[in-house]
């Protein structure tokens, strides 16, 4: 029984550490992407997005409205270990330049 409890505690610590590491990595990578950066720079910093949202069609897990105005696409990067509670986004214009970046965290 004691071994089982230590094993479960170890799994919990590993989960929290993994979730925190993913969060720190995405936050650091997103901070390295300035407004005006190219699509290629975003891909180099963050890799391929988990979800690509097109103008006017929101990815409703995190956004109530789709990107609009000059925004042609919003790329979403999720913390898969966060169970839908944390994501980062990059908004791109029609010429594939970064308009804005943001971080979303569920309360």
C-alpha positions in Angstrom: 0.0 0.0 0.0 2.8 2.4 0.9 4.5 1.7 -2.5 1.2 2.5 -4.3 0.9 5.8 -2.4 4.5 6.8 -3.2 3.9 5.8 -6.8 0.8 8.0 -7.1 2.5 10.9 -5.4 5.4 10.5 -7.9 3.0 10.5 -10.8 1.3 13.6 -9.5 4.6 15.5 -9.1 5.7 14.4 -12.6 2.4 15.6 -14.1 2.7 19.0 -12.4 6.3 19.4 -13.4 5.5 18.4 -17.0 2.5 20.9 -17.2 4.7 23.6 -15.7 7.6 22.9 -18.2 5.2 23.1 -21.2 3.7 26.3 -19.9 7.2 27.9 -19.4 8.4 26.8 -22.8 5.4 28.1 -24.7 5.4 31.4 -22.7 9.1 31.9 -23.5 8.7 31.0 -27.1 5.7 33.3 -27.5 7.7 36.2 -26.0 10.3 35.7 -28.7 7.8 36.4 -31.5 7.4 40.2 -32.0 4.6 41.9 -33.8 5.5 42.0 -37.5 7.3 38.6 -37.4 6.9 36.3 -40.4 5.0 33.0 -40.5 8.4 31.2 -40.8 9.6 32.9 -37.6 6.5 31.8 -35.7 7.0 28.2 -36.9 10.6 28.3 -35.9 9.8 29.6 -32.4 6.6 27.6 -31.6 6.3 24.9 -34.2 3.1 24.0 -36.0 -0.1 25.1 -34.3 -2.5 22.7 -32.7 -5.4 24.6 -34.3 -5.7 27.1 -37.1 -8.7 29.4 -36.7 -9.8 31.3 -39.8 -11.2 34.9 -39.8 -14.8 34.9 -38.5 -14.9 31.3 -37.3 -13.8 31.2 -33.7 -12.1 28.3 -32.0 -14.7 28.3 -29.3 -12.7 26.4 -26.7 -10.8 29.6 -26.0 -12.4 32.5 -28.0 -16.0 33.7 -28.2 -15.3 35.7 -31.4 -13.2 34.8 -34.4 -10.3 37.0 -35.4 -11.5 40.0 -37.4 -10.2 43.2 -39.0 -6.8 42.7 -40.4 -6.6 39.2 -38.8 -6.7 36.4 -41.4 -5.8 33.5 -39.1 -5.3 32.8 -35.4 -2.9 30.0 -34.6 -3.6 28.2 -31.3 -1.0 26.3 -29.2 -2.4 24.3 -26.4 -0.9 22.9 -23.2 -2.2 19.4 -23.7 -1.4 18.5 -20.1 -3.4 21.5 -18.9 -6.7 19.8 -19.9 -8.0 22.7 -21.9 -7.1 25.4 -19.3 -4.2 27.1 -21.0 -3.4 28.2 -24.6 -1.4 30.7 -26.5 -2.4 32.4 -29.8 -0.7 34.2 -32.7 -2.8 36.4 -35.0 -1.6 36.6 -38.6 -2.6 39.1 -41.3 -3.2 38.2 -45.0 0.6 38.6 -45.7 1.4 36.1 -42.9 2.8 38.7 -40.5 2.1 38.7 -36.8 -0.5 41.2 -35.6 -0.7 40.1 -32.0 0.0 37.4 -29.6 -1.8 36.4 -26.4 -2.0 33.8 -23.6 -5.3 32.4 -22.4 -5.7 30.8 -19.0 -9.0 29.4 -17.6 -9.9 30.6 -14.1 
